[in-house]
Amino acid sequence: MNRPIALLLISALQSTVVHAQLKPTGVRDTSFTVQGSYLREKKYYPDITLADSTLPTGVRIDKAITYSTPSTGRNLKLDVYAQSAVSGKTRPAVIMIHGGGWRSGDRSHNNTLAGQLAARGFVAIPVEYRLSTEALYPAAVHDVKAAIRWVRANAKKYAVDPNRVTVLGFSAGGQLAALVGTTNKNSQFEGRGGNATYSSAVQAIVDIDGVLAFIHPESGEGDDSKSTSAATYWFGYSKTQRPDLWQEASALNHIDKQTPPILFLNSSVDRMHGGRDDLIAKLKPFGTYSEVHTFPDAPHTFLFFNPWFTPTLTYINDFLNRVLSIRH
């Protein structure tokens, strides 16, 4: 074989390898846990303690309710936290999305915060979604929107006000919350998760240290130099192979008049909110309200620990009372 032909064949083979899509392994990744995060951060923040997970008095839980059965995965579950004594008034709902690099994590990570929000008059709903070991982007987006539609379909049962629905998430869940909220009424992101006659639009977003733009000078996502990054596993392609997917999944690129008010709660790890300030600048022409609260010298997983848990809860409660005009 002459040299030019050999080089062409090598180049073609390399191109095929580089652009081969990563496939879900089907093996559950349990590496990200609240307890594991606590033990890791305790070395650097010796005074931290885990937030009290005791269920507040007067709060009940309906656990492990199936909200969707995707064709490519398991039955997806959610939990409903609400006050036991219902006054007859409907209450705002908060759909809660866990973190874990789109690959790990569990809806139980939001239990403590859910209980406290329920005690304050919200119907708090931690949800699970398909992780990158099960299905690639945009499956997780479809799942969260299906959960929101399920909540509206069951609003009467749980005394939820369908016109006051918030999506909240931490880390990868924060990214998902921002994307779900900024694609209000965008049929491209709906999926086929059931309850299609109900809306998946939300009236507020709470993004706790979730990235807003994957390809951005402030973002650290997609560094595959040492090993395959969590985001690359989620998309199935690196950002150089399919930048269109990475841009499509960036909330920064979807801001319009449909975007609801947003609360940003951030650690001192700047890359975790890459694109945030540019997104806020895009909100201003529409007059859309936003808030930013940053905890100096706080780790990425700050919301699980004291001394940050209580102020995190207060910021969320006050923001939602403000933008949803809640009167308890």
Rosetta silent file (secondary structure, phi, psi, omega in degrees, C-alpha in Angstrom):
SEQUENCE: MNRPIALLLISALQSTVVHAQLKPTGVRDTSFTVQGSYLREKKYYPDITLADSTLPTGVRIDKAITYSTPSTGRNLKLDVYAQSAVSGKTRPAVIMIHGGGWRSGDRSHNNTLAGQLAARGFVAIPVEYRLSTEALYPAAVHDVKAAIRWVRANAKKYAVDPNRVTVLGFSAGGQLAALVGTTNKNSQFEGRGGNATYSSAVQAIVDIDGVLAFIHPESGEGDDSKSTSAATYWFGYSKTQRPDLWQEASALNHIDKQTPPILFLNSSVDRMHGGRDDLIAKLKPFGTYSEVHTFPDAPHTFLFFNPWFTPTLTYINDFLNRVLSIRH
SCORE:     score description
SCORE:     0.000 S_00000001
   1 L     0.000  130.244 -178.639    0.000    0.000    0.000 S_00000001
   2 L   -75.245  162.227 -171.937    1.455    3.371   -0.961 S_00000001
   3 H   -61.664  -45.824 -179.317    1.987    6.031    1.692 S_00000001
   4 H   -58.529  -42.191 -179.954   -0.767    8.538    0.658 S_00000001
   5 H   -66.479  -40.630  179.095   -3.464    5.839    0.698 S_00000001
   6 H   -61.082  -42.341  179.938   -2.240    4.514    4.050 S_00000001
   7 H   -64.600  -38.860  178.281   -2.390    7.989    5.564 S_00000001
   8 H   -63.821  -40.949  179.340   -5.925    8.473    4.277 S_00000001
   9 H   -65.739  -42.089  178.167   -7.026    5.179    5.827 S_00000001
  10 H   -61.495  -43.936 -179.983   -5.418    6.036    9.165 S_00000001
  11 H   -61.823  -41.860 -179.837   -7.112    9.431    9.122 S_00000001
  12 H   -64.750  -40.934  178.633  -10.486    7.861    8.371 S_00000001
  13 H   -64.500  -42.484  178.673  -10.078    5.336   11.182 S_00000001
  14 H   -61.719  -41.286  179.859   -9.102    8.056   13.637 S_00000001
  15 H   -62.434  -39.824  179.642  -12.133   10.101   12.618 S_00000001
  16 H   -64.006  -42.290 -179.132  -14.385    7.100   13.200 S_00000001
  17 H   -66.637  -46.238 -176.094  -12.938    6.501   16.663 S_00000001
  18 H   -61.032  -37.480 -174.193  -13.064   10.154   17.709 S_00000001
  19 L   -97.769    8.999  176.261  -16.690   10.546   16.729 S_00000001
  20 L   -68.309  132.043 -178.410  -17.916    7.227   18.116 S_00000001
  21 L   -76.237  134.524  172.401  -20.729    7.884   20.551 S_00000001
  22 L   -69.760  139.835 -177.989  -20.250    6.733   24.122 S_00000001
  23 L  -109.072  148.210  174.699  -23.008    4.333   25.130 S_00000001
  24 L   -59.222  138.628 -178.048  -24.715    3.960   28.514 S_00000001
  25 L   -82.336  -24.257 -175.091  -23.149    1.111   30.484 S_00000001
  26 L    79.869   -2.259 -179.998  -26.306    0.135   32.324 S_00000001
  27 L   -97.913  120.396 -176.915  -24.223   -0.123   35.511 S_00000001
  28 L   -66.011  133.721  177.544  -25.493    2.160   38.271 S_00000001
  29 L   -99.504  114.048 -177.587  -22.905    4.622   39.612 S_00000001
  30 L  -108.257   21.617 -171.898  -23.343    5.058   43.370 S_00000001
  31 L   -71.225  -28.545 -176.402  -20.172    7.070   43.973 S_00000001
  32 L   -96.343  115.230  178.267  -21.828   10.385   44.884 S_00000001
  33 L  -135.949  158.942  177.354  -23.472   10.398   48.315 S_00000001
  34 H   -65.870  -43.855 -179.442  -24.176   13.018   50.957 S_00000001
  35 H   -63.541  -41.747  178.128  -22.221   11.059   53.569 S_00000001
  36 H   -63.229  -40.247  177.331  -19.257   10.668   51.240 S_00000001
  37 H   -63.556  -39.921  179.463  -19.287   14.387   50.494 S_00000001
  38 H   -62.417  -47.611 -179.046  -19.387   15.121   54.219 S_00000001
  39 H   -63.453  -36.163  179.116  -16.383   12.924   54.985 S_00000001
  40 H   -70.059  -47.683 -176.322  -14.438   14.484   52.138 S_00000001
  41 H   -74.673  -23.644  179.426  -15.215   18.102   53.004 S_00000001
  42 H   -59.823  -28.074  178.838  -14.747   17.562   56.750 S_00000001
  43 L   -65.645  -32.116 -176.220  -11.004   17.364   56.099 S_00000001
  44 L  -101.393  -23.551  179.705  -11.015   20.935   54.796 S_00000001
  45 L  -128.414   77.572 -171.972  -13.893   22.346   56.865 S_00000001
  46 L   -62.423  -17.836 -176.980  -13.563   20.663   60.281 S_00000001
  47 L   -91.682   -3.364 -177.544  -16.440   22.636   61.824 S_00000001
  48 L   -72.575  153.619  172.957  -19.143   21.567   59.381 S_00000001
  49 E  -135.898  155.329  175.723  -21.994   19.264   60.399 S_00000001
  50 E   -68.760  140.055  175.850  -24.669   17.519   58.381 S_00000001
  51 L   -60.339  143.989 -178.144  -27.973   19.365   58.263 S_00000001
  52 L   -64.497  118.916 -176.136  -30.559   17.850   60.613 S_00000001
  53 L   -92.426    6.619  178.647  -32.556   15.325   58.584 S_00000001
  54 L   -60.133  130.236  179.640  -35.357   14.935   61.163 S_00000001
  55 L   -68.723  126.095 -179.318  -38.714   15.234   59.436 S_00000001
  56 L   -60.170  147.711  177.009  -40.468   18.361   60.731 S_00000001
  57 L   -58.679  135.192  177.115  -43.613   17.880   62.784 S_00000001
  58 L    88.492    3.239  178.552  -46.752   17.965   60.668 S_00000001
  59 E  -106.962  132.491  177.361  -45.065   16.923   57.410 S_00000001
  60 E  -112.266  160.911  178.549  -46.043   13.682   55.676 S_00000001
  61 E  -128.679  130.212  165.434  -44.329   11.824   52.831 S_00000001
  62 E  -102.288  114.506 -169.071  -45.827    9.816   49.986 S_00000001
  63 E  -104.316  151.711  169.122  -42.835    7.803   48.811 S_00000001
  64 E    54.023   51.556  176.825  -41.709    6.089   45.616 S_00000001
  65 E   -90.005  128.624  177.366  -44.554    7.086   43.318 S_00000001
  66 E   -74.288  124.247  178.730  -44.005    6.165   39.674 S_00000001
  67 E  -109.783  -16.535 -179.256  -44.368    9.257   37.507 S_00000001
  68 E  -159.530  148.115  175.620  -43.024    7.932   34.201 S_00000001
  69 L  -128.064   86.097 -177.988  -42.060    4.665   32.547 S_00000001
  70 L   -64.623  154.156  178.896  -39.634    5.461   29.719 S_00000001
  71 L   -71.057  -20.401 -178.096  -39.181    2.936   26.932 S_00000001
  72 L  -116.310   55.573  178.914  -35.426    2.990   27.576 S_00000001
  73 L   163.702 -173.340 -176.984  -35.161    2.509   31.320 S_00000001
  74 L   -78.056  170.094  169.268  -36.700    1.770   34.703 S_00000001
  75 L   -63.674  133.207 -179.103  -39.846    3.169   36.248 S_00000001
  76 E   -96.897  134.797 -172.477  -39.006    6.661   37.456 S_00000001
  77 E  -113.777  157.724  170.538  -40.034    7.583   40.993 S_00000001
  78 E  -142.681  162.902  175.118  -40.715   10.703   43.012 S_00000001
  79 E  -119.740  148.363  179.052  -41.615   11.489   46.620 S_00000001
  80 E  -118.719  117.907  176.031  -44.158   14.063   47.787 S_00000001
  81 E  -105.019  126.684 -179.055  -43.507   16.039   50.982 S_00000001
  82 E  -154.860  160.725  176.252  -46.430   18.115   52.229 S_00000001
  83 E   -67.992  139.131 -178.305  -48.072   19.347   55.393 S_00000001
  84 L   -66.769  -42.086 -178.898  -50.436   16.796   56.900 S_00000001
  85 L   -88.894  111.356 -178.869  -53.108   19.340   57.784 S_00000001
  86 L   -95.527  127.733 -175.625  -54.479   20.861   54.594 S_00000001
  87 L   -81.332   -6.494 -175.565  -56.249   24.192   55.060 S_00000001
  88 L   102.195  -15.285  177.772  -58.242   23.877   51.860 S_00000001
  89 L   -89.132  149.794  173.500  -55.935   26.225   49.979 S_00000001
  90 L   -78.416  157.372 -174.537  -53.708   25.060   47.181 S_00000001
  91 E  -126.896  152.229  177.845  -49.963   25.247   47.699 S_00000001
  92 E   -71.223  146.924  179.546  -46.984   25.938   45.443 S_00000001
  93 E  -105.690  145.810  175.053  -44.955   22.939   44.282 S_00000001
  94 E  -125.741  110.416  175.820  -41.170   22.635   44.157 S_00000001
  95 E   -84.132  126.925 -169.979  -39.758   19.914   41.895 S_00000001
  96 E  -116.587  126.298 -173.809  -36.305   19.013   43.246 S_00000001
  97 E  -114.809  123.004 -177.649  -33.485   17.593   41.100 S_00000001
  98 L   -76.900  161.486  175.899  -30.454   15.934   42.682 S_00000001
  99 L   -96.176 -173.073 -179.891  -26.845   16.358   41.604 S_00000001
 100 L   133.892   26.019  176.151  -24.132   13.833   40.828 S_00000001
 101 L    66.656   28.260 -178.391  -22.582   14.773   37.497 S_00000001
 102 L    60.666    8.652 -171.496  -25.592   13.494   35.515 S_00000001
 103 L  -126.234  -29.599 -175.591  -24.146   10.060   36.311 S_00000001
 104 L  -132.930 -170.482  178.279  -24.617    9.385   40.014 S_00000001
 105 L    95.023  172.119 -173.291  -26.737   10.636   42.911 S_00000001
 106 L  -154.920  149.679 -178.377  -30.206    9.892   44.210 S_00000001
 107 H   -62.184  -23.584  179.358  -33.424   11.771   44.860 S_00000001
 108 H   -63.243  -17.864  177.655  -32.981   11.083   48.600 S_00000001
 109 H   -60.247  -22.890 -178.385  -30.223   13.726   48.612 S_00000001
 110 H   -96.676    5.611 -175.082  -33.018   16.312   48.665 S_00000001
 111 H   -58.809  -46.378 -175.624  -34.958   14.778   51.568 S_00000001
 112 H   -63.133  -47.969  179.085  -33.756   17.191   54.245 S_00000001
 113 H   -64.826  -37.911  179.822  -34.441   20.300   52.183 S_00000001
 114 H   -61.466  -43.893  179.403  -37.778   18.866   51.017 S_00000001
 115 H   -61.141  -40.986 -179.303  -38.966   18.362   54.581 S_00000001
 116 H   -70.806  -36.989  176.829  -38.092   21.919   55.535 S_00000001
 117 H   -66.741  -40.268  178.000  -39.767   23.394   52.463 S_00000001
 118 H   -61.784  -39.494  179.050  -42.900   21.368   53.161 S_00000001
 119 H   -62.974  -21.854 -179.540  -42.943   22.696   56.724 S_00000001
 120 L   -97.037   10.173  172.228  -43.002   26.192   55.210 S_00000001
 121 L   102.480    5.986  177.181  -46.069   25.530   53.100 S_00000001
 122 L   -96.859  156.724  166.606  -44.655   24.127   49.869 S_00000001
 123 E   -97.360  107.097 -173.419  -45.332   20.756   48.298 S_00000001
 124 E   -99.353  131.221 -168.653  -41.752   19.564   47.835 S_00000001
 125 E  -132.830   90.190  172.913  -41.156   16.798   45.315 S_00000001
 126 E   -67.829  132.285 -178.194  -37.725   15.146   44.966 S_00000001
 127 E  -123.035  154.641  169.785  -37.569   13.329   41.629 S_00000001
 128 L  -105.856  164.546 -179.281  -35.230   10.858   40.022 S_00000001
 129 L  -150.012  163.794 -179.797  -34.252   10.872   36.367 S_00000001
 130 L   -69.631  127.545 -179.971  -32.310    8.697   33.968 S_00000001
 131 L   -89.246  171.774 -174.239  -28.583    9.084   34.524 S_00000001
 132 L   -67.651  -17.066  173.998  -25.896    8.882   31.855 S_00000001
 133 L   -76.458  -12.103 -178.191  -25.290    5.211   32.676 S_00000001
 134 L  -109.368  -41.849 -177.330  -28.906    4.600   31.610 S_00000001
 135 L  -159.466  144.644 -177.156  -29.657    7.097   28.833 S_00000001
 136 L   -86.060  167.428  171.874  -27.865   10.026   27.237 S_00000001
 137 L   -50.748  138.036    9.433  -28.939   13.665   26.927 S_00000001
 138 L  -100.031   25.462 -175.165  -31.699   14.796   26.493 S_00000001
 139 H   -54.637  -43.150 -177.958  -33.376   11.917   28.387 S_00000001
 140 H   -63.494  -36.769  178.010  -32.918   13.589   31.793 S_00000001
 141 H   -64.586  -46.071  177.856  -34.514   16.802   30.514 S_00000001
 142 H   -58.523  -39.901 -177.783  -37.481   14.854   29.187 S_00000001
 143 H   -65.014  -45.388 -179.243  -37.813   13.091   32.547 S_00000001
 144 H   -63.960  -41.770  177.964  -37.912   16.281   34.608 S_00000001
 145 H   -64.851  -35.358  175.541  -40.488   17.822   32.295 S_00000001
 146 H   -64.171  -37.425  178.040  -42.535   14.615   32.581 S_00000001
 147 H   -63.990  -40.336  178.810  -42.366   14.960   36.377 S_00000001
 148 H   -64.835  -42.050  177.836  -43.690   18.512   36.160 S_00000001
 149 H   -63.737  -39.078  177.752  -46.565   17.374   33.939 S_00000001
 150 H   -60.731  -42.481  179.635  -47.310   14.572   36.419 S_00000001
 151 H   -59.991  -44.378  178.914  -47.496   17.103   39.247 S_00000001
 152 H   -66.771  -37.964  179.042  -50.040   19.160   37.326 S_00000001
 153 H   -65.181  -25.797 -178.841  -52.020   16.047   36.421 S_00000001
 154 L  -111.707   20.988 -175.758  -52.162   15.191   40.142 S_00000001
 155 L   -59.395  -41.318 -177.965  -52.500   18.747   41.426 S_00000001
 156 L   -64.316  -41.494 -178.540  -55.927   18.192   42.961 S_00000001
 157 L   -60.329  -38.173 -175.362  -54.801   15.114   44.904 S_00000001
 158 L  -106.840   12.991  178.387  -51.899   16.979   46.514 S_00000001
 159 L    54.712   42.635  178.519  -53.538   20.425   46.755 S_00000001
 160 E   -92.080  137.893  171.457  -50.955   21.908   44.389 S_00000001
 161 E   -83.609  110.564 -176.326  -51.522   25.240   42.687 S_00000001
 162 E   -66.664  -11.141  178.385  -50.667   24.437   39.039 S_00000001
 163 E   -96.356    6.438  178.261  -49.864   28.092   38.429 S_00000001
 164 E  -136.386   75.503 -178.141  -47.107   28.152   41.054 S_00000001
 165 E  -118.728  129.426 -179.831  -44.584   25.480   40.141 S_00000001
 166 E  -115.683  145.791  170.591  -40.848   25.841   40.744 S_00000001
 167 E  -113.323  129.493 -175.899  -37.973   23.692   39.522 S_00000001
 168 E  -129.325  140.177  176.919  -34.969   23.493   41.860 S_00000001
 169 E  -155.790  158.295  178.563  -31.706   21.636   41.475 S_00000001
 170 E  -117.008  135.076  175.908  -28.178   21.281   42.771 S_00000001
 171 L    58.234 -119.574  176.264  -25.028   20.886   40.624 S_00000001
 172 H   -57.841  -34.137  175.701  -26.029   18.716   37.636 S_00000001
 173 H   -67.450  -31.943  175.411  -29.555   19.115   38.969 S_00000001
 174 H   -67.616  -40.774  175.507  -29.080   22.883   38.955 S_00000001
 175 H   -60.249  -44.951  179.497  -28.036   22.742   35.318 S_00000001
 176 H   -64.464  -41.623  178.822  -31.125   20.676   34.558 S_00000001
 177 H   -59.544  -44.886 -179.583  -33.374   23.020   36.531 S_00000001
 178 H   -64.742  -41.811 -179.411  -32.064   26.013   34.608 S_00000001
 179 H   -68.428  -43.233  178.428  -32.436   24.266   31.249 S_00000001
 180 H   -60.180  -43.259 -177.983  -35.929   22.981   32.037 S_00000001
 181 H   -72.703  -32.826 -179.507  -37.028   26.437   33.157 S_00000001
 182 H   -84.033   -5.613  174.975  -35.489   28.341   30.263 S_00000001
 183 L  -109.414   28.495  173.222  -37.130   26.017   27.731 S_00000001
 184 L   -48.834  128.636  174.953  -40.661   26.744   28.952 S_00000001
 185 L    64.227   21.257  175.730  -43.147   25.933   26.177 S_00000001
 186 L  -101.314  105.097 -172.633  -40.382   24.673   23.857 S_00000001
 187 H   -63.453  -20.591 -179.723  -41.752   21.430   22.408 S_00000001
 188 H   -58.984  -27.261 -173.048  -38.266   20.290   21.351 S_00000001
 189 H  -105.430    6.832 -173.441  -37.482   19.382   24.970 S_00000001
 190 L   -73.186  -43.228 -173.776  -40.754   17.748   26.042 S_00000001
 191 L    74.011 -167.056 -176.726  -40.130   14.088   25.290 S_00000001
 192 L  -127.822   47.031 -173.906  -42.853   11.450   25.611 S_00000001
 193 L   -84.702    8.654  177.728  -43.031   10.915   29.345 S_00000001
 194 L   101.728  167.066 -179.614  -46.811   10.958   29.693 S_00000001
 195 L    52.924   44.414 -172.519  -49.535   13.449   30.669 S_00000001
 196 L   -63.331  -19.783 -179.128  -48.966   15.226   27.369 S_00000001
 197 L   -81.211   -6.119  179.731  -52.035   17.438   27.758 S_00000001
 198 L  -101.984  152.491 -177.860  -50.501   19.146   30.803 S_00000001
 199 L   -81.613  146.583  172.925  -47.906   21.907   30.733 S_00000001
 200 L  -104.101    9.187 -179.056  -44.301   21.461   31.884 S_00000001
 201 L   -68.974  147.086  177.834  -43.770   25.223   32.222 S_00000001
 202 L  -119.782  158.548 -177.524  -42.493   26.529   35.553 S_00000001
 203 L  -103.385   -5.161  177.366  -42.954   29.874   37.261 S_00000001
 204 E  -161.347  153.942  178.326  -39.576   30.007   39.049 S_00000001
 205 E  -127.203  136.027  169.846  -36.103   28.441   38.928 S_00000001
 206 E  -121.496  113.298 -178.857  -33.678   27.787   41.784 S_00000001
 207 E  -109.556  110.607  179.586  -30.197   26.905   40.534 S_00000001
 208 E  -101.627   97.331  176.466  -27.819   25.786   43.285 S_00000001
 209 L    56.264   43.701  175.319  -24.309   25.738   41.811 S_00000001
 210 L  -110.951  137.655 -176.131  -25.350   24.421   38.412 S_00000001
 211 L   -66.956  144.497 -178.934  -23.545   25.476   35.243 S_00000001
 212 L  -104.690  -16.250 -179.723  -25.427   27.732   32.803 S_00000001
 213 L  -148.934  121.663 -177.430  -23.171   27.333   29.765 S_00000001
 214 L   -74.497  -41.481  179.505  -21.086   24.284   28.915 S_00000001
 215 L  -105.521   95.298 -170.999  -18.847   25.954   26.336 S_00000001
 216 L  -160.713  145.833 -179.223  -17.894   29.179   28.067 S_00000001
 217 L   -56.731  -27.096 -177.783  -14.690   30.788   29.403 S_00000001
 218 L   -89.308  -11.277 -173.772  -15.952   30.384   32.976 S_00000001
 219 L   -90.595  139.990  176.028  -17.009   26.750   32.642 S_00000001
 220 L  -103.750    9.831 -177.096  -14.784   23.823   33.547 S_00000001
 221 L   -73.433  144.383  172.424  -17.058   21.221   31.992 S_00000001
 222 L    87.686   19.934  175.603  -15.747   18.817   29.383 S_00000001
 223 L   -82.956  101.867 -178.057  -12.075   18.525   30.344 S_00000001
 224 L  -101.572   17.905 -173.601  -11.252   15.061   29.003 S_00000001
 225 L   -66.215  -33.968 -178.359   -7.463   15.464   29.217 S_00000001
 226 L  -105.294  -35.099  177.051   -7.021   12.980   32.082 S_00000001
 227 L  -160.181  166.407 -179.197  -10.212   10.948   31.882 S_00000001
 228 L   -64.820  127.517 -176.634  -13.640   11.158   30.290 S_00000001
 229 L   -75.809  160.985  178.992  -15.558   13.989   31.927 S_00000001
 230 H   -60.352  -39.825 -179.144  -19.016   13.637   33.444 S_00000001
 231 H   -67.703  -39.315  178.152  -20.488   15.933   30.802 S_00000001
 232 H   -62.860  -40.325  175.246  -18.920   13.949   27.953 S_00000001
 233 H   -60.721  -37.952 -176.218  -20.452   10.777   29.379 S_00000001
 234 H   -70.306  -42.731 -179.784  -23.824   12.547   29.532 S_00000001
 235 H   -79.915  -26.758 -175.359  -23.780   13.817   25.960 S_00000001
 236 L    86.880   -6.458  178.714  -22.057   10.757   24.552 S_00000001
 237 L  -141.596  151.098  174.025  -19.685   13.049   22.673 S_00000001
 238 L   -73.168  167.834 -178.086  -16.957   15.481   23.676 S_00000001
 239 L   -71.960  -18.184  174.672  -17.550   19.185   23.179 S_00000001
 240 L   -82.538  -26.815  178.848  -15.213   19.205   20.173 S_00000001
 241 L   -77.297  -45.163 -177.547  -17.116   16.332   18.554 S_00000001
 242 L  -135.253   66.247  179.217  -20.643   17.686   19.041 S_00000001
 243 H   -59.679  -24.842  179.706  -20.498   21.315   20.210 S_00000001
 244 H   -62.429  -39.890  177.743  -24.074   21.724   18.981 S_00000001
 245 H   -65.651  -43.115 -178.322  -25.359   19.381   21.705 S_00000001
 246 H   -64.740  -36.611  176.851  -23.336   21.141   24.395 S_00000001
 247 H   -71.813  -39.594 -179.181  -24.681   24.515   23.288 S_00000001
 248 H   -61.266  -34.282 -177.427  -28.231   23.199   23.045 S_00000001
 249 L   -87.085    5.907 -178.962  -28.097   22.024   26.681 S_00000001
 250 L   -95.291  118.807 -179.016  -26.873   25.404   27.941 S_00000001
 251 H   -56.811  -31.830 -179.974  -29.581   27.490   29.597 S_00000001
 252 H   -52.742  -31.090 -174.678  -27.716   30.635   28.536 S_00000001
 253 H   -89.366    7.394 -176.429  -28.791   29.980   24.947 S_00000001
 254 H  -124.346   13.271 -177.198  -32.526   29.787   25.677 S_00000001
 255 L   -70.252  128.735  175.273  -33.333   33.048   27.438 S_00000001
 256 L  -155.072 -168.144 -176.422  -36.495   34.709   26.156 S_00000001
 257 L   -68.282  -14.971  178.496  -39.688   36.300   27.445 S_00000001
 258 L   -82.281  -12.187 -176.291  -40.877   32.891   28.698 S_00000001
 259 L   -68.059  126.765 -178.966  -37.973   32.597   31.162 S_00000001
 260 L   -84.153  173.759  176.174  -39.231   32.835   34.772 S_00000001
 261 L   -57.284  146.968 -175.983  -37.451   34.474   37.741 S_00000001
 262 E  -129.800  135.201  170.850  -34.241   32.719   38.799 S_00000001
 263 E  -107.925  126.206  175.581  -32.454   32.365   42.131 S_00000001
 264 E  -108.239  122.615  174.220  -28.754   31.510   41.973 S_00000001
 265 E  -117.383  120.489 -169.563  -27.140   30.093   45.112 S_00000001
 266 E  -129.739  149.687  172.947  -23.427   29.566   44.690 S_00000001
 267 L   -83.535 -171.661  176.454  -20.344   28.228   46.394 S_00000001
 268 L   -87.930    5.276  178.904  -16.892   29.756   46.106 S_00000001
 269 L   -90.648   95.551 -168.790  -16.118   27.357   43.215 S_00000001
 270 H   -58.754  -37.119 -175.052  -16.563   29.783   40.336 S_00000001
 271 H   -64.528  -18.394 -178.669  -16.648   27.260   37.488 S_00000001
 272 H   -71.804  -14.674  175.630  -19.816   25.745   38.929 S_00000001
 273 H  -120.900   33.527  179.237  -21.828   28.758   37.814 S_00000001
 274 L   -52.561  128.634  179.502  -20.163   29.324   34.452 S_00000001
 275 L    91.026   -3.917 -175.757  -22.290   31.608   32.278 S_00000001
 276 H   -60.379  -49.994 -174.885  -24.393   32.943   35.158 S_00000001
 277 H   -67.154  -35.537  175.799  -23.561   36.630   34.779 S_00000001
 278 H   -65.976  -36.439  178.361  -24.050   36.530   31.007 S_00000001
 279 H   -65.848  -43.111  178.778  -27.422   34.879   31.560 S_00000001
 280 H   -60.478  -39.532  177.874  -28.485   37.577   34.015 S_00000001
 281 H   -62.043  -34.828  178.414  -27.516   40.209   31.444 S_00000001
 282 H   -72.204  -25.326  179.322  -29.799   38.466   28.934 S_00000001
 283 H   -71.742  -31.062 -170.313  -32.692   38.548   31.406 S_00000001
 284 H   -58.714  -42.960  179.110  -32.602   42.311   31.832 S_00000001
 285 H   -60.232  -23.534  179.531  -34.196   43.321   28.485 S_00000001
 286 H   -92.886   -3.836 -178.786  -37.205   41.170   29.431 S_00000001
 287 L    69.187   25.265 -177.301  -37.400   42.629   32.931 S_00000001
 288 L   -83.253  129.780 -175.318  -37.053   39.151   34.441 S_00000001
 289 L   -74.135  142.175  172.717  -36.152   39.118   38.117 S_00000001
 290 E  -146.789  156.617  175.613  -33.075   37.292   39.410 S_00000001
 291 E  -133.572  147.609  173.920  -31.132   37.014   42.649 S_00000001
 292 E  -129.735  130.460  172.609  -27.583   35.870   43.373 S_00000001
 293 E  -132.386  122.645 -179.024  -26.263   34.773   46.753 S_00000001
 294 E  -115.037  133.404  177.172  -22.713   33.469   47.041 S_00000001
 295 L   -96.456  109.878 -179.407  -21.282   31.785   50.126 S_00000001
 296 L   -62.016  141.611  176.541  -17.600   32.753   50.474 S_00000001
 297 L    54.747   36.514  177.634  -15.208   29.883   51.143 S_00000001
 298 L  -108.572  142.582  177.349  -17.972   27.302   50.794 S_00000001
 299 L   -73.823  166.903 -179.392  -17.506   23.922   49.073 S_00000001
 300 L   -57.018  -36.520 -175.719  -19.580   22.894   46.086 S_00000001
 301 L   -91.557   28.585 -172.680  -21.759   20.641   48.266 S_00000001
 302 H   -55.407  -32.736 -172.720  -22.493   23.406   50.787 S_00000001
 303 H   -65.352  -16.472  179.422  -26.272   22.903   50.847 S_00000001
 304 H   -83.032  -12.842 -166.649  -25.921   19.603   52.730 S_00000001
 305 E  -123.323  152.686  163.569  -24.023   21.107   55.644 S_00000001
 306 E   -82.154  139.048   20.047  -24.188   23.574   58.482 S_00000001
 307 L   -96.134   13.178 -172.721  -23.440   26.489   58.603 S_00000001
 308 L   -96.054  -19.570 -173.362  -24.818   26.910   55.046 S_00000001
 309 H   -61.978  -49.267 -176.138  -28.020   24.862   55.111 S_00000001
 310 H   -62.461  -47.470  176.531  -30.182   27.299   57.076 S_00000001
 311 H   -64.262  -32.106  175.264  -29.297   30.410   55.040 S_00000001
 312 H   -60.673  -48.291  178.171  -29.784   28.358   51.857 S_00000001
 313 H   -59.513  -43.091 -179.178  -33.272   27.412   53.034 S_00000001
 314 H   -63.871  -44.628  178.706  -34.028   31.019   53.989 S_00000001
 315 H   -60.169  -42.727 -179.446  -32.927   32.372   50.610 S_00000001
 316 H   -65.427  -48.613 -179.403  -35.105   29.830   48.796 S_00000001
 317 H   -59.029  -47.040 -177.809  -38.142   30.439   50.991 S_00000001
 318 H   -66.559  -40.784  179.329  -37.880   34.224   50.735 S_00000001
 319 H   -62.036  -48.322 -177.693  -37.310   34.168   46.971 S_00000001
 320 H   -67.272  -37.502  174.629  -40.301   31.930   46.292 S_00000001
 321 H   -60.591  -37.159 -177.804  -42.527   33.949   48.590 S_00000001
 322 H   -71.626  -52.297 -170.900  -41.486   37.046   46.678 S_00000001
 323 H   -82.241  -22.421  178.648  -41.822   35.852   43.083 S_00000001
 324 L  -100.584    0.226  179.279  -44.854   33.611   43.565 S_00000001
 325 L    52.385   53.801 -176.685  -46.668   36.076   45.857 S_00000001
 326 L   -85.733  135.748  173.740  -47.275   33.416   48.470 S_00000001
 327 L  -125.872  112.892 -179.079  -49.364   34.173   51.539 S_00000001
 328 L   -84.323    0.000    0.000  -49.346   31.487   54.225 S_00000001
